[in-house]
């Protein structure tokens, strides 16, 4: 039993090594939708040229403005609500799948509720009672 415990501890110790350091991104692209943002970190600065966005199965051009610096920052704006993920194509024709950051539509709807469901049901019931009492007169 002690040997089994020792082997388990050794395996756990070897499995808990420090991860290899990841190089910081050389460029970052932010695509802003109406409700959320897509953030793409790039290991190397992209080539100059047009970016494209997959929209309803069709590629559409995306106007990206780059800001020079130690880490190049690019930004683009899309005038619609964001899906859960989006496909971007860089100038060298590499495709990137980007998962959205920020709250989803369900989370936003829950945050924007002014009353919880029980309060809303009670208020509805009071409204029905008032309407019935008004109709009896």
Secondary structure as GFF3:
##gff-version 3
##sequence-region A 1 137
A	DSSP	alpha_helix	2	15	.	.	.	ID=ss1
A	DSSP	beta_strand	27	32	.	.	.	ID=ss2
A	DSSP	beta_strand	37	42	.	.	.	ID=ss3
A	DSSP	beta_strand	51	55	.	.	.	ID=ss4
A	DSSP	beta_strand	58	62	.	.	.	ID=ss5
A	DSSP	beta_strand	65	67	.	.	.	ID=ss6
A	DSSP	beta_strand	72	77	.	.	.	ID=ss7
A	DSSP	beta_strand	85	89	.	.	.	ID=ss8
A	DSSP	beta_strand	95	101	.	.	.	ID=ss9
A	DSSP	alpha_helix	105	112	.	.	.	ID=ss10
A	DSSP	alpha_helix	117	136	.	.	.	ID=ss11
###
